[in-house]
Amino acid sequence: MIEFQNVSKTYPNGTHALHDVSLRIDKGEFVFIVGASGAGKSTFLKLIMHEETPTSGEIIINGNKLSKLKRRDVPYLRRHMGIVFQDFRLIEKMTVFDNVAFAMRAVGENTATIKKRVPYVLDLVGLKDKMKNKPSELSGGEQQRVSLARALVNNPEIIVADEPTGNVDPELSHEIIELLNEINSMGTTVLVVTHEHELVREFNQRVIAIDKGHVISDNHRRGYSGYESENFGDEDYSLSYSEYEEDMDLTDDELTDDYSGYAYDDDEPDYPDGVVVMPDDQA
């Protein structure tokens, strides 16, 4: 599914972020990416998401060489990925429902599907009763679960979680990783960047350790690799929603979101910088 072939990345300022990295992550794996701050973990993820391109080497995702990927095809690549950020990146003026629905709108999904899909995914992460709330009305753990629901809502093949437990307490950290583990058990590939030793030890999964741009340990047998450093720590499944598939006689133009009051056929929300909204005829 994801393959790095002798990949190196040097930034214009001379920083050597990755050095000759070769590895393969198969469909359905759960992988922890560990290492000190500045080790190259974020660059590793950015290369997978095609936010950065390698200086040398090749990256292959689902059989596609990213070096051959045209700029206009990048949004289609990212449709297969769900991203979970440490800082949640929720839109404060939107309700929980709208924050999750936003990800579907961004890829041109129709309103009827959004109305069916979003409640299911919020129920999956235990937040169906919070659909009308704003992010500021939620705890940190709840906000992170909204972020996870947003990442899940478009049926991604890959979940990429960048320090998803960085802004929640230890008990909620366990809850977030447990939820990702359950998602993985349904067939989704999950990549988690973390510096939390105890979580890595507790969840018996593959661990890739990066240090100064080099992969210094890759435990394919799953489980904590034993990697310790004085710097380490400084830092084809689809969701079923048949129960929501009630008959609907309304057309798209007549549909209004009952959960939040947001009318999708009115002006679209202000999307954050970098989000590509695909027209319906290209979705």
N, C-alpha and C positions, 0 to 999 in steps of 0.2 A: 504493500500500500504506500509506504513512505520509504524512500531509499536515498541515502546520501552516498555519492561516489567521489571520494577524494576531494571533499568540499573545503575550500578555504575562503575566508572573508577578511579583507583588509579595508578599513574605512579611509576616506580621503585624508584624514588627519594623521594617518600612519598607524592607527590602532589595529593590531592583528587580533581579531575577535575569535576566529576559528582557524584551526590548522589541520588540513588534510584529514577531515572527518569522513569515515566510511561506516555506515550502519544501515540496518533495515528494521523497520517496524511493521509488523504484519497486521492485517485487518483483524480487529477484535482484541488487540492487545491493550493492556493498561500499563503505562510506563511513567515512572517518576523520573524527572530530570533534576538532578541536584548539583550543587556547587556553590562556591563563594560568590559574593557580589562582584560583578565584573568578570566572571569566569567565561562567559559566552553563552549563557542559557537564553537570554532574551534574543540574541542574534540568531540562535538556533531556531527559535519559534518564528521570528520575523522572516527567516528564509523559507520556512514551511508555508507561511501565509503569503509569501511573495511580496512582502513589504520591503524586503531587501533582496538583492540578487548576489550570488556568490562571485567572488573574484576569480575563482577557478573551480573546476569540478562540475558535477551535474547532480541535480535533485530531480527525482522522479516520484510523482504522486499519482496513484491509480493508473500507472502505465504511461503517464504524460510527462515528457521532459519539460521542465519549467524554462529551460533556456530557449525552447521553441515557442513558448507561450506568448501570444500577441497581447498587447496592452488591453484591447477590448475584451479579451477572454478572461482576464483576471477576476472580474465579478462572478463569472460562472465557476471558476475554481473555488472561490470562497463560499459559494452556496453550499458546498459539501462540508463546510467547517462551521463549528459553533465556537465562539470565543468567550471565555469567562475571564474578567479582569479583576485584579486585586482591589481596585478602587470603584468597582461596580459599574460606573459610567451610565447611570440611569438618568433620564431626563426628568428633572424635578417638577416641571409644570404638568407632566402627564401622570395619569393614574398608573397603577400596576398593570392593568389590562392594556392600556395604550403603549406602555413601554415594551411589553412583549409583542403586541400586535405590530409595533413599529418595524420589527425585524421581518415580518411577513410582507408589510407594505413595501419595504425596501427592495424586495425581489419581485414585486408586481402581483402578489397574490390577491385573489378577489375577496370581497367583503364577506360573502357567505362562508367561505372556508375559514377566514379569520375568526368569525363568530363561533364556529364549531371547535376550532383547533386550540385557541388560547385558553379557554376554560379547562380543557383536558390537561394541558401541560402545567397550568398553575395548580391543578389538583394533584398532579404527579409530584410536585415539589412541596405540597402541603400548604398552598397559599390561595386556594380557590375563594376563601372567605375574605381575602384582602384585595380583591380586584378593583374596588373603588378607591382604595387608599392611595395617597401620594407617597413617594419614597421617604420623605421626611417623617412620615408617621409610622415607619417600620424600624425594627431593630437592625443592627448591622448584619446579623445572620439572615434575617428575612430579606434584606436588600440583596445579599449575595445569592439567595435562592431565586429572586426575581431575575438577576443576571443569568443564572443557570437556566431558568425557564426560557429566557430570550435566546440563549444559545441553542436550546433544544428544539425550538418551535418549528424550525424549517427542516426537521429530519436530517441533521448532519450525519455524515459518515464518521467524522472526526470531531471530538471535543478537545479544544486546546485551552487549558486553564493556567493562567500565568499568576502564580502566588494567590490562588483563590481563597486561602485562609489567612492572608496577611493582615486583614483588618477585623478579624473576629476572635473571640476568646477561645481557649483550648477546647472546651466542650463543643462549641459550634464548629470548630475546625474539624473535629472528628465527624460531626454530622454531615458537613459538606463533602468530605472525602467518601463517607459511607454512601451518600447519594450518587456520587460519581461512580463508585464501585458498582452500585445497582444498575446504573445506566450501562456501564461496560458489560455487565452480565447479560444484557439483552442484545449485545453484538456491536455496540458502538466502540470505535477506537478512542481511547482517552489518553491524553498527554498532560501531565501535571508538573509544572515547575514549582518546587517548594524548597524551603530551607529547614523545615521542621523534621528533625531526626525521628522523633517518636512516632509520628504518623507514618513515615516511610517504613519503620520497623514493624509497626502494627499491621499494616496492610501488605500482605505477602504478594508483591508484584515486582515486575522487572524494574531495575534501577540503573539509569545511565548517569554516571558522574562525570562532570566536565570541570577541568581546572586549567586556567590560562589558555583557553581555546582548544585544549586537547581532551579527547575522550579517554579518561584514565581508568575507567571501570565500566563494564557493561554486563550486568548479571542477567543472563538470559534465562537462568533457572528460576527466576523470581526470588524475591526476598531481599532484605537489606544487604548491601555488598560489604559492609564493614568499613567503607571509606570514611575516614575521619581526617580532618585538617584543622589546624588552628584558626583558619579563616572560614571554614565551612559553617554556615549558620549565621554569618553576618548579613547577613542579608535577609448485508443489505436488510438492516432492520428499520422499521418505521413504526412510529407510535400509532396505536389504534385509538380511535375516538368514536367508535360506533354509537356509544350511548348518547352522544351529542348530535347524532345525525337525524334529528327530527325533520319532518317535511317542512319546507319553508316555501311559501307562495310569493314572498316579496321579491322584487327585482333588486339588483344591486343599487339602483338609484333610490330605491325606497328604504333601503336598510339603514338603520341607525343603531349604533352600539348601545344596547340597553344597560350594559354594565357600567359604562363610564360617562355616557352622554356625548361621546365624541362621534360626530357624523363624518363618516369616511368619504362621502361624496362632496364635502365642503372643501375648504382650503386645506392642503396637506400640511402637516407639522413641519417646523424648521428642523431639518435633519442636520446632525453634527457634521463637521468637516470630514471629508474622506469617505463618506457613505455614498455609494453609487445606487441610485434608484433606477431599476430597470423598467422600461415601458412595458405595458401589458402585452404588446405584440411581440416582445422579445423574451418574455418570461418563459 
